[in-house]
Amino acid sequence: MSDDPMPEVGPIGRLGRWSATHVKWVVAAWVVIALGLGFLAPRVETSLSGAGWEDTGSQSVAARQLIQNNFAGNSANALMVVVHSPDQQVSSPAFQSAIADATRTLEADGAVTGVAPPMPGQTISRDGHTAILMAGAADNATEMVRAADRLKAPLQADGSEEVSVYLTGASGMWSDFNEANRSAMLKSELLSWPVTLAILVLAFGALVAAGLPLLLTILGLVATAGALYLTTLAFDVSIWAMNFALMFALALGIDYALFIVVRFRGSLFGSGRKPVDAVAETMDTAGKAVLFSGLTVLISLSAVMIVPSPAFRSMALGIMISVVFILLATLTLLPAVLAKLGPRVDKGTLKWAHSGDHRSKRFERWGRKLWSRPVLFGLPALIVLLVLAIPVFGLKTGMPSIAVVPADDGSRQGYELVSEAFGEGAPGTLQIVGPAGEMASAQRIAASDAGIAAAMPPMQGGDGLAMVQAIPTTGPSTTETAETIERLRAQLPAGVLIGGAAAEQADLSAALSTYTPIVIGIVLVLGFLLLLVAFQAPVVAAIGVVTNLLAVGAAFGVARLIFQDGWGADLLGFEPQGFLDAWGPVFFFAMIFAISMDYTVFLLSSAREHWDRSHDPRDAMVAGMAHSGRVILAAAAVMVAVFFTFALSGPLPPKEMGIILGVAVLLDAFLVRLLLVPVALRLVGKWAWWQPKWLDRILPDVRFGH
C-alpha cells in the first residue's frame, strides 16, 4: 500500500468515504429500497397508459371532451369494429351473425356505453361487403386502450371462416402497437444483456469487475419500475416511459459504473491506495464527473417537460427517475461494494488485464498524434459530420401512420378495409361539434371544402350541441389532412370545434413544431451553463456544446436518409412513412444531447484535472485522452450495442429510437469525443481553460483533482 498521505477530498469524495466505511448501513438501505420497490415493480406493466399522445390544451382535446360527455362517448376514444367478408354481404345470415356476436361482446364490457349498428350510406360500404360498428367510450383514452386490449381477441373470435371481425380505430391501433412494442423491446433487452456482458468482460478483463455495472443496473431497473408504479397512482404514465427508462438505466448505469470501477482499480492497484482511500479518491474525481454527467441528463430531459403532452412528460419523467436511482446507487452503493471487495474486484482476471493501468498507452499515443497534427485528423472528421448533417435541412416530420402497426395485426387490417371501402380519409373522420344552431352552416362549409370527401348531416347531442362527421379526402397522418383541418377552423362559425383522432394528431404535431425549437434552445443554454459551472471555463463549455450539436445534426441527417428516404429499409425490415415521427426531433435531441454530454464530461473532467496540476495545455489534452479514452470507447461500445439491438425490434418507432441513438453515440464517441474535441483543445491551447476574473467571483469552486 502507498505511504503517500491521502489528499483532502471534497463533498463527493467524503460521501464515497462514508459509504466505504458504513457498508452495512448502505447495503441495508438499498436492500430495503430493492425489496420495497421490487415488490411493486411487477405491477407497473398493467398500470401504464397506452395513450396520452395529445396536446392537452388543444381544440381537438376540448372537442373530444364535449363529444365524450354529450354524444354517448362517441369521441376519438370510441371503439371501431370492422366486419368484412369478400364473398358475403351485410344481409347474409353469416354476416348478420357476426354483427350480432360482436355487438354482444361489446355491450358486455363496462367500458362501452352503447353500440351503434351499421347504417346504410354511412357505415355500410356501397358494395355491402364491409360494415362498421361504433362502440361509445365510457372512460378516458387510457382505459379505452385497456378495453381494446381485452376485447380485440374475443371480437376476432366472433368472426368465422366467411366473415372477419377486426377492432380498429385509435384505441385499437394503440393497443396493437403497444403490444408489439412491448414484445419487441423485451426481445431487444434480452439480446442486449449478453452482448453487454461480453463487452464489459473485454473492457475490464476481470469477471467480478465486469459484473458490477450489471448489478448496479439491475438494481436501478427494479427501483425505477417500482417508482413508476407509484407514479401511476397519481397520474397517467405512458408505457413508453418504462421502455425509455429501462434503456437509459441500462446504458447510463453501465457507463457510470465503468468510469468509477476503472478509476478505482487505477487508484487501488496503480497508486497502491488502501481500499477506503482509493474509494475516496475515485469518488472525488470520477464520482464528481458522474454527478455532473447525471445532472446534464436530468437538465436535458427536464426541458422536454414543457411539451404539453402527457405521453411526452411521463416519458421524460420515467427516464429522469431511472437516472436518479442510477446516480444514487453509483454514488453510494458502488463505493461501498468496491471498498468491501478491495483487491477482490479483480477476481477472475483474464490474461490481457492490466488492473492498475488507469492511463492507456494507446490513447496517450493517439493524443500525441492529434496534438502534433490536429488539422490532418480534425478536418476530415469535421467534413464527415457536416456532410452527414446536410440532409437534416430536408427533414420532414409527421405523426405516426398506420405503418407503425405490424401488417398482420387486427387494427391495421381493419384500418385498411375501412380505407378501401369508405375512402382513404375514412379512418381519420373529423368530428365537428358546436351549438346546434350553427351546425347546418358548419356542414355546408365542410362539404364545400376540397379536402373533404363527404360531410354527414348534423347529429343532435346533449347540452344543445350537434356534431357533423366529415371524411377527409386524404389519410389521417398526411400534411394535406392537417391543412384541411386548419383551413376549416378558419372558416367555421365561432364556438365550433374540430376533433377526432386525425385532428388530435395534427394538433400534437403543430404543438411539437412550436415547442421543438424552444426545447432545443433551453437544452443548449442549460447545457452550456452546467459545463461552465463544472469546468469553470467558457471556451471549453462552448466547445462541448458546439461539438454536441455536430453529433446531433449528423445523427438526424442519417435518420432522414433511412426513415424518410428509405435507405436500407428492406435490410432493416420496415415500411418508410416518408417522414420522421414528429415526436423524434424534440425527444431524441434531448436524449442525444444528454448522452453526448456524458462523454463530454468524462473527457473534459480528466483534462481539467491535469490542467489544474500542470497548467500545460498539451499535458491536459494528452493525459485527458490517456485517462478517459478507453472508458469512453468501452462505454460507447456498450451503448451502441444496447441501442442497435432496438433496431431489430418489429415496430417502426423502436427502430427509429435504436438507430438514431446508436448512430449518434457512434459518431459522438469516435469522431467527436476521441477526435474533434481533443483537436479543438489543441487549437485553442491554454485559452480553452481561460476564466475571466468576474466569472471566477460568481462561480462555485469546482475541481476534478486534489
C-alpha positions in Angstrom: 0.0 0.0 0.0 1.2 3.5 -0.7 2.7 5.6 2.1 1.7 8.8 0.4 -0.7 10.9 2.5 -4.2 10.8 1.2 -5.1 14.3 0.0 -8.2 16.1 1.3 -11.3 15.3 -0.7 -14.4 17.3 -1.5 -18.1 16.5 -0.7 -18.5 13.7 -3.2 -15.2 12.1 -2.1 -16.4 12.4 1.6 -19.7 10.8 0.6 -17.7 7.9 -1.0 -15.5 7.6 2.1 -18.6 7.5 4.3 -20.2 4.8 2.1 -17.0 2.8 2.2 -16.8 2.9 6.0 -20.5 2.3 6.5 -21.0 -0.6 4.2 -23.7 -2.4 6.3 -25.8 0.7 6.5 -25.6 1.5 2.8 -26.3 -2.1 1.8 -29.2 -2.3 4.2 -30.7 0.9 2.8 -30.5 -0.4 -0.7 -31.9 -3.8 0.3 -34.9 -2.0 1.7 -35.3 0.1 -1.5 -34.9 -3.0 -3.7 -37.4 -5.1 -1.8 -39.9 -2.3 -1.3 -39.9 -1.1 -4.9 -39.2 -4.5 -6.2 -42.4 -5.8 -4.7 -44.3 -3.1 -6.6 -42.3 -3.4 -9.9 -44.3 -6.3 -11.4 -47.5 -4.2 -11.2 -46.1 -1.4 -13.4 -46.7 -3.3 -16.6 -50.5 -3.3 -16.2 -50.7 0.2 -14.8 -49.0 2.2 -17.5 -51.0 4.2 -20.1 -51.2 3.2 -23.7 -52.5 6.7 -24.7 -51.5 10.3 -23.9 -50.3 11.3 -27.4 -52.1 14.6 -27.4 -51.7 18.4 -26.9 -53.6 18.8 -23.7 -54.7 22.4 -24.3 -55.7 21.9 -28.0 -59.0 22.4 -29.7 -59.2 18.7 -30.6 -58.9 17.6 -26.9 -61.6 20.1 -25.9 -63.8 18.8 -28.7 -63.2 15.2 -27.6 -64.4 16.1 -24.1 -67.6 17.7 -25.4 -68.3 14.7 -27.6 -67.5 12.3 -24.8 -70.0 13.9 -22.5 -72.8 14.7 -24.9 -72.8 12.1 -27.6 -72.8 8.8 -25.7 -69.0 8.5 -25.7 -68.7 8.5 -29.5 -65.5 10.6 -29.4 -62.0 9.7 -30.7 -61.8 7.2 -27.8 -64.7 5.1 -29.2 -64.0 1.6 -30.4 -64.4 1.0 -34.2 -65.2 -2.6 -35.1 -64.9 -3.6 -38.8 -66.9 -6.6 -40.1 -65.9 -7.7 -43.6 -66.4 -10.6 -46.0 -65.0 -10.8 -49.5 -67.9 -13.0 -50.6 -70.8 -12.3 -48.2 -72.9 -9.1 -48.0 -74.3 -7.4 -44.9 -77.7 -9.0 -45.5 -76.4 -12.6 -45.4 -77.0 -14.8 -42.3 -73.3 -15.3 -41.7 -72.6 -11.5 -41.8 -75.6 -10.7 -39.6 -74.5 -13.4 -37.1 -71.0 -11.9 -36.9 -72.5 -8.4 -36.3 -74.8 -9.7 -33.6 -72.0 -11.6 -31.8 -69.7 -8.6 -32.0 -72.4 -6.4 -30.6 -73.0 -8.7 -27.6 -69.2 -8.8 -26.9 -69.0 -5.0 -26.9 -72.1 -4.5 -24.8 -70.9 -6.9 -22.2 -67.9 -4.8 -21.5 -68.2 -2.0 -18.9 -66.0 0.4 -21.0 -68.7 0.6 -23.7 -71.7 2.9 -23.3 -73.6 1.5 -26.3 -73.1 0.2 -29.8 -74.3 2.0 -32.9 -75.3 -0.6 -35.6 -74.1 -0.3 -39.2 -76.1 2.2 -41.2 -76.7 2.2 -45.0 -74.9 5.2 -46.6 -72.8 5.9 -43.6 -71.2 2.8 -42.0 -72.1 0.2 -44.6 -70.0 0.2 -47.8 -71.6 0.6 -51.2 -70.8 -3.0 -52.2 -72.2 -4.3 -48.9 -69.1 -6.3 -48.0 -67.9 -4.1 -45.2 -69.7 -2.7 -42.2 -68.7 -0.7 -39.1 -69.9 -1.0 -35.5 -69.2 2.1 -33.3 -68.9 1.4 -29.6 -69.2 4.5 -27.4 -66.4 5.1 -24.8 -67.4 5.0 -21.2 -64.0 6.1 -20.0 -60.9 8.1 -20.8 -58.3 7.3 -23.5 -56.1 5.2 -21.3 -59.0 3.0 -20.1 -60.3 2.6 -23.7 -56.9 1.3 -24.8 -57.1 -1.2 -22.0 -60.6 -2.1 -23.1 -59.2 -2.7 -26.6 -56.5 -5.0 -25.1 -59.2 -7.3 -23.6 -61.8 -7.0 -26.4 -59.7 -7.5 -29.6 -59.3 -11.3 -29.3 -62.9 -12.0 -28.4 -64.1 -9.8 -31.2 -61.9 -11.6 -33.7 -63.3 -14.9 -32.4 -66.8 -13.6 -33.2 -65.9 -13.9 -36.9 -65.9 -17.1 -39.0 -64.2 -18.5 -42.0 -66.5 -16.5 -44.2 -66.6 -13.2 -42.2 -63.8 -11.4 -40.4 -64.1 -9.1 -37.4 -61.4 -6.6 -36.5 -61.1 -4.0 -33.8 -59.5 -0.8 -35.1 -59.7 3.0 -34.5 -57.3 5.0 -32.3 -57.8 2.8 -29.2 -57.4 -0.4 -31.2 -54.3 0.9 -33.0 -52.6 1.9 -29.8 -53.5 -1.4 -28.2 -51.8 -3.4 -31.1 -48.9 -1.0 -31.3 -48.2 -1.2 -27.5 -48.4 -4.9 -27.5 -46.0 -5.2 -30.5 -43.7 -2.6 -28.9 -43.6 -4.5 -25.5 -42.7 -7.7 -27.3 -40.1 -6.1 -29.4 -38.5 -4.2 -26.5 -38.3 -7.4 -24.4 -36.6 -9.1 -27.3 -34.1 -6.3 -27.7 -33.4 -6.2 -24.0 -32.8 -10.0 -23.9 -30.3 -9.6 -26.8 -28.5 -6.6 -25.3 -27.6 -8.3 -22.0 -25.2 -11.0 -23.3 -23.7 -8.5 -25.8 -23.2 -6.0 -22.9 -21.6 -8.6 -20.6 -19.2 -9.6 -23.4 -18.1 -6.0 -24.0 -17.7 -5.4 -20.2 -15.5 -8.5 -19.8 -13.3 -7.3 -22.7 -13.2 -3.8 -21.2 -12.4 -4.8 -17.6 -10.5 -8.1 -18.2 -12.0 -9.4 -14.9 -15.3 -11.2 -14.3 -16.1 -9.6 -10.9 -15.4 -6.1 -12.1 -17.5 -6.7 -15.3 -20.4 -7.9 -13.2 -20.6 -4.7 -11.0 -22.1 -2.5 -13.7 -24.8 -5.1 -14.4 -25.5 -5.4 -10.7 -25.9 -1.7 -10.4 -28.1 -1.5 -13.5 -30.4 -4.3 -12.4 -30.9 -2.5 -9.0 -31.7 0.7 -10.9 -34.2 -1.0 -13.2 -36.1 -2.6 -10.3 -36.2 0.6 -8.3 -37.3 2.6 -11.4 -40.1 0.1 -12.2 -41.5 0.3 -8.6 -41.2 4.1 -8.5 -43.1 4.3 -11.8 -45.9 2.2 -10.4 -46.2 4.6 -7.5 -46.3 7.5 -10.0 -49.2 5.9 -11.9 -51.3 6.2 -8.7 -51.1 10.0 -9.1 -51.5 10.4 -12.9 -51.2 8.5 -16.2 -47.8 7.4 -17.2 -47.1 6.3 -20.8 -45.9 2.7 -21.4 -43.1 4.3 -23.3 -41.8 5.8 -20.0 -40.9 2.3 -18.9 -39.3 1.4 -22.2 -37.1 4.5 -22.3 -36.3 4.3 -18.5 -35.1 0.7 -18.8 -33.0 1.6 -21.8 -31.4 4.6 -20.2 -30.9 2.8 -16.9 -29.0 0.0 -18.7 -26.9 2.4 -20.8 -26.1 5.0 -18.1 -25.7 2.5 -15.3 -23.0 0.7 -17.2 -21.4 4.0 -18.3 -21.2 5.3 -14.7 -20.0 2.1 -13.1 -17.4 1.6 -15.9 -16.0 5.1 -15.2 -15.9 4.5 -11.4 -14.6 1.0 -11.4 -11.7 1.8 -13.9 -10.7 4.7 -11.8 -10.9 2.7 -8.5 -8.7 -0.1 -10.0 -6.2 2.5 -11.0 -6.1 4.1 -7.6 -6.1 0.7 -5.7 -3.5 -1.2 -7.9 -1.7 1.6 -9.7 -1.3 4.1 -6.8 -1.3 1.5 -4.1 -4.1 3.2 -2.0 -5.9 1.4 0.7 -9.4 0.4 -0.4 -11.2 3.2 1.6 -8.7 5.8 0.4 -9.0 4.5 -3.2 -12.8 4.9 -3.0 -12.5 8.4 -1.6 -10.0 9.4 -4.4 -12.2 7.8 -7.0 -15.4 9.5 -6.0 -13.6 12.9 -5.6 -12.6 12.7 -9.3 -14.6 10.2 -11.3 -17.6 10.4 -8.9 -17.8 14.1 -9.4 -17.7 13.7 -13.2 -20.5 11.1 -12.9 -22.6 13.6 -10.8 -22.2 16.3 -13.4 -23.0 13.9 -16.2 -26.2 12.8 -14.5 -27.2 16.4 -13.9 -26.7 17.2 -17.6 -29.0 14.2 -18.5 -31.6 15.4 -16.0 -31.5 19.0 -17.2 -31.7 18.0 -20.9 -34.8 15.8 -20.2 -36.4 18.4 -17.9 -36.7 20.7 -21.0 -39.0 18.1 -22.6 -41.5 18.6 -19.8 -42.6 21.9 -21.3 -44.3 20.0 -24.2 -48.0 19.9 -23.2 -48.5 16.2 -23.8 -49.0 13.6 -21.1 -47.0 11.0 -23.1 -44.0 13.3 -23.5 -44.0 14.5 -19.9 -44.3 11.0 -18.5 -41.6 9.6 -20.8 -39.2 12.3 -19.7 -40.2 11.7 -16.1 -39.6 8.0 -16.4 -36.1 8.5 -17.7 -35.3 11.1 -15.0 -36.5 8.7 -12.3 -34.2 6.0 -13.7 -31.2 8.4 -13.8 -31.8 9.5 -10.2 -31.7 5.9 -9.0 -28.7 5.1 -11.1 -26.9 8.2 -9.8 -27.8 7.4 -6.1 -26.6 3.8 -6.5 -23.4 4.9 -8.2 -22.5 7.5 -5.6 -23.4 5.3 -2.5 -23.8 1.6 -3.1 -21.0 1.2 -5.7 -18.3 2.8 -3.4 -19.5 0.6 -0.5 -19.2 -2.6 -2.7 -15.8 -1.6 -4.0 -14.5 -0.9 -0.5 -15.8 -4.3 0.6 -14.3 -6.1 -2.4 -10.9 -4.3 -2.3 -8.4 -6.3 -4.4 -11.1 -9.0 -5.0 -12.5 -6.6 -7.6 -10.1 -8.3 -9.9 -11.1 -11.8 -9.1 -11.4 -13.8 -12.3 -8.8 -11.7 -14.1 -8.2 -12.6 -17.7 -4.7 -12.7 -19.4 -4.9 -9.3 -21.1 -6.0 -7.4 -18.0 -3.9 -4.5 -16.6 -5.5 -3.8 -13.3 -3.6 -0.7 -12.2 -3.2 0.7 -15.7 -5.5 3.7 -15.4 -3.5 5.5 -18.1 -3.9 3.9 -21.5 -0.7 4.0 -23.5 -2.6 3.5 -26.8 -4.8 6.5 -26.2 -1.8 8.5 -24.9 -0.1 7.9 -28.3 -3.3 8.8 -30.0 -3.5 12.1 -28.1 0.1 12.9 -29.1 -0.7 12.3 -32.7 -3.7 14.6 -32.5 -1.5 17.3 -30.8 1.2 17.1 -33.5 -1.2 17.0 -36.5 -4.6 18.5 -35.4 -5.7 19.7 -38.9 -4.8 16.4 -40.6 -7.1 14.5 -38.3 -9.6 17.1 -37.3 -10.6 18.4 -40.7 -11.7 15.1 -42.2 -13.8 14.4 -39.1 -15.4 17.8 -39.3 -16.2 17.3 -43.0 -17.7 13.9 -42.4 -20.0 15.3 -39.7 -21.0 18.3 -41.8 -21.8 16.1 -44.8 -23.9 13.8 -42.8 -25.7 16.7 -41.3 -26.7 18.3 -44.6 -29.7 16.1 -45.2 -31.2 17.4 -41.9 -32.3 20.5 -43.8 -34.8 18.4 -45.8 -36.1 16.5 -42.8 -39.9 16.2 -42.7 -41.9 15.2 -39.7 -45.4 13.8 -39.2 -47.5 11.9 -36.8 -47.1 8.1 -36.9 -49.2 6.5 -39.6 -50.8 3.0 -39.5 -47.4 1.8 -40.9 -46.1 1.7 -37.3 -48.5 -1.2 -36.6 -47.4 -4.7 -37.7 -49.2 -5.7 -41.0 -50.9 -8.8 -39.6 -52.4 -7.0 -36.5 -56.2 -6.6 -36.4 -56.2 -2.8 -36.1 -54.2 -2.4 -39.3 -56.2 -4.9 -41.2 -59.4 -3.2 -40.1 -57.9 0.2 -41.0 -57.1 -0.9 -44.5 -60.5 -2.4 -45.0 -62.1 0.9 -43.9 -59.9 2.9 -46.3 -60.7 0.6 -49.2 -64.5 0.6 -48.5 -65.1 4.2 -47.5 -62.2 6.2 -48.8 -58.6 7.0 -47.8 -59.7 9.5 -45.2 -62.4 7.5 -43.5 -60.2 6.1 -40.7 -59.5 9.7 -39.8 -63.0 11.1 -39.9 -63.2 14.6 -38.4 -65.8 15.3 -35.7 -67.1 18.9 -35.9 -69.0 19.9 -32.8 -70.7 23.0 -31.7 -74.0 24.8 -30.9 -76.9 23.0 -32.7 -77.9 26.3 -34.4 -74.5 26.6 -36.1 -74.1 23.1 -37.3 -76.1 23.3 -40.6 -73.7 26.1 -41.6 -70.8 24.0 -40.4 -71.9 21.1 -42.6 -72.1 23.3 -45.7 -68.7 24.7 -45.1 -67.1 21.3 -44.6 -68.9 19.8 -47.6 -67.7 22.6 -49.9 -64.1 22.2 -48.9 -61.9 20.5 -51.5 -60.2 18.4 -48.7 -63.5 16.8 -47.6 -64.9 13.8 -49.4 -68.3 13.8 -47.5 -69.9 15.6 -44.6 -72.8 13.9 -42.8 -75.9 15.6 -41.6 -75.7 17.0 -38.0 -76.3 14.6 -35.1 -78.1 16.0 -32.1 -76.5 15.6 -28.8 -76.9 16.8 -25.2 -76.5 20.4 -23.8 -77.7 22.0 -27.1 -74.9 20.6 -29.1 -74.8 18.9 -32.5 -72.0 17.1 -34.4 -71.1 16.7 -38.0 -68.8 13.9 -39.2 -66.6 14.8 -42.1 -64.5 12.4 -44.1 -61.2 13.9 -45.5 -60.0 13.0 -49.0 -56.6 12.1 -47.6 -55.2 9.9 -44.9 -55.1 10.8 -41.2 -51.4 11.3 -41.0 -50.9 13.4 -44.1 -50.0 17.0 -44.2 -52.9 17.6 -46.6 -55.4 16.5 -43.8 -53.7 18.8 -41.4 -54.0 21.7 -43.8 -57.7 20.8 -44.3 -58.3 21.0 -40.6 -56.5 24.3 -40.3 -58.5 25.7 -43.3 -61.8 24.6 -41.9 -61.1 26.1 -38.4 -60.5 29.4 -40.1 -63.9 29.3 -41.8 -66.2 27.6 -39.2 -68.5 29.7 -37.0 -67.2 30.8 -33.6 -67.6 28.1 -30.9 -67.5 25.2 -33.4 -64.6 22.9 -32.7 -62.9 20.1 -34.8 -62.0 16.9 -33.1 -61.3 13.3 -33.9 -58.1 11.2 -34.0 -56.8 12.9 -37.1 -57.3 16.4 -35.6 -55.6 15.3 -32.3 -52.6 14.1 -34.3 -52.5 17.3 -36.3 -52.7 19.4 -33.1 -49.9 17.4 -31.4 -47.8 17.7 -34.5 -48.3 21.5 -34.5 -47.5 21.8 -30.8 -44.3 19.8 -31.4 -43.3 22.2 -34.2 -43.8 25.1 -31.8 -42.0 23.6 -28.8 -39.1 21.8 -30.6 -37.0 25.0 -31.1 -37.8 26.1 -27.6 -36.8 22.8 -26.1 -33.6 22.8 -28.2 -32.8 26.3 -27.0 -33.3 25.5 -23.4 -31.2 22.4 -23.6 -28.3 24.3 -25.3 -28.4 27.1 -22.8 -28.7 24.9 -19.7 -26.0 22.5 -21.1 -23.6 25.4 -21.6 -24.3 26.8 -18.1 -23.7 23.4 -16.5 -20.5 22.8 -18.4 -19.4 26.3 -17.4 -20.0 25.5 -13.7 -18.3 22.1 -14.0 -15.2 23.3 -15.8 -15.0 27.0 -14.9 -14.1 27.9 -18.5 -16.5 29.4 -21.1 -14.4 28.3 -24.1 -14.4 24.6 -23.0 -18.1 24.9 -22.3 -18.7 26.3 -25.8 -16.6 23.5 -27.4 -18.7 20.9 -25.5 -22.0 22.4 -26.7 -21.0 23.1 -30.4 -19.4 19.6 -30.9 -22.5 18.0 -29.3 -24.6 19.9 -31.9 -22.4 18.4 -34.7 -23.1 14.9 -33.5 -26.8 15.6 -33.2 -27.1 17.1 -36.6 -25.2 14.2 -38.2 -27.4 11.7 -36.5 -30.6 13.4 -37.7 -29.1 13.6 -41.2 -28.6 9.9 -41.2 -32.1 9.5 -39.8 -33.6 11.4 -42.7 -31.8 9.2 -45.2 -33.0 6.0 -43.6 -36.5 6.7 -42.3 -37.7 9.4 -44.7 -35.9 8.4 -47.9 -36.0 4.7 -47.1 -32.2 3.9 -47.4 -31.8 0.3 -46.1 -35.5 -0.1 -45.3 -35.6 -3.6 -46.8 -32.5 -4.6 -44.8 -33.9 -3.2 -41.6 -37.3 -4.6 -42.3 -39.6 -1.6 -42.1 -42.0 0.4 -44.3 -40.9 4.0 -44.7 -43.5 6.6 -44.0 -41.8 9.4 -46.0 -41.1 11.3 -42.8 -39.7 11.0 -39.3 -42.2 10.7 -36.5 -42.9 14.2 -35.2 -42.0 13.3 -31.6 -38.5 12.3 -32.7 -36.7 15.7 -33.1 -37.7 17.1 -29.7 -37.3 13.9 -27.7 -34.3 12.4 -29.5 -32.5 15.8 -29.4 -32.7 15.9 -25.7 -31.7 12.2 -25.4 -28.7 12.5 -27.8 -27.5 15.8 -26.2 -27.7 14.2 -22.8 -25.7 11.1 -23.9 -23.1 13.3 -25.7 -22.7 15.4 -22.6 -22.0 12.1 -20.7 -18.8 11.6 -22.8 -18.0 15.3 -22.8 -17.9 15.4 -19.0 -15.8 12.2 -18.9 -13.2 13.6 -21.3 -13.1 17.2 -20.1 -13.1 16.3 -16.4 -9.9 14.3 -16.9 -8.4 17.0 -19.0 -9.3 19.6 -16.4 -7.8 17.5 -13.6 -4.4 17.5 -15.4 -4.7 21.2 -16.3 -5.1 22.1 -12.7 -2.0 20.1 -11.9 0.3 21.3 -14.6 -1.3 24.3 -16.4 0.1 22.8 -19.6 -2.5 22.6 -22.4 -0.6 19.7 -24.1 -0.5 17.7 -20.9 -4.2 18.4 -20.2 -5.2 17.2 -23.7 -2.9 14.2 -24.0 -3.4 13.0 -20.4 -7.1 13.6 -20.6 -7.2 11.2 -23.6 -4.9 8.7 -21.9 -7.1 8.5 -18.8 -10.6 8.7 -20.3 -10.3 7.4 -23.9 -10.5 3.7 -23.1 -13.5 4.3 -20.8 -15.3 6.4 -23.5 -14.6 3.7 -26.1 -15.9 0.9 -23.9 -18.9 2.9 -22.7 -19.8 3.9 -26.3 -19.5 0.2 -27.4 -22.0 -0.8 -24.7 -24.4 2.0 -25.6 -24.2 1.3 -29.3 -24.8 -2.4 -28.6 -27.8 -1.6 -26.4 -29.3 0.9 -28.9 -28.7 -1.1 -32.0 -30.5 -4.2 -30.6 -33.6 -2.0 -30.6 -33.1 -1.7 -34.4 -34.1 -5.3 -34.5 -37.5 -4.5 -33.0 -40.7 -5.1 -35.0 -42.5 -1.7 -34.8 -41.0 1.4 -36.5 -40.7 3.8 -33.5 -38.3 1.5 -31.6 -36.2 1.1 -34.8 -36.1 4.9 -35.1 -35.0 5.2 -31.5 -32.4 2.5 -31.7 -30.8 3.5 -35.0 -30.8 7.3 -34.3 -29.4 6.9 -30.8 -26.9 4.2 -31.9 -25.6 6.3 -34.8 -25.4 9.4 -32.6 -23.3 7.6 -30.0 -21.1 6.0 -32.7 -20.4 9.4 -34.3 -20.1 11.2 -31.0 -17.6 8.7 -29.4 -15.4 8.1 -32.5 -15.5 11.4 -34.4 -16.3 13.9 -31.7 -15.0 12.9 -28.2 -12.0 10.9 -29.4 -11.0 13.2 -32.2 -12.7 16.6 -32.7 -12.8 17.7 -29.1 -9.1 16.9 -28.5 -8.3 18.7 -31.7 -10.3 21.7 -30.6 -8.4 21.7 -27.3 -5.1 21.6 -29.3 -6.1 24.5 -31.5 -7.2 26.9 -28.7 -4.4 25.8 -26.4 -4.3 27.5 -23.0 -7.3 29.7 -23.9 -9.5 26.6 -23.5 -9.1 27.0 -19.8 -9.3 30.8 -19.6 -11.6 32.1 -17.0 -12.5 35.8 -16.7 -12.0 37.3 -13.3 -15.6 38.4 -13.0 -16.7 34.8 -13.7 -14.3 33.4 -11.1 -16.1 35.6 -8.5 -19.6 34.2 -9.2 -19.0 30.6 -10.0 -18.7 27.9 -7.2 -15.2 26.4 -6.9 -15.4 23.0 -8.7 -12.2 20.9 -9.1 -11.7 17.4 -10.5 -8.2 17.0 -9.0 -6.9 17.0 -5.4 
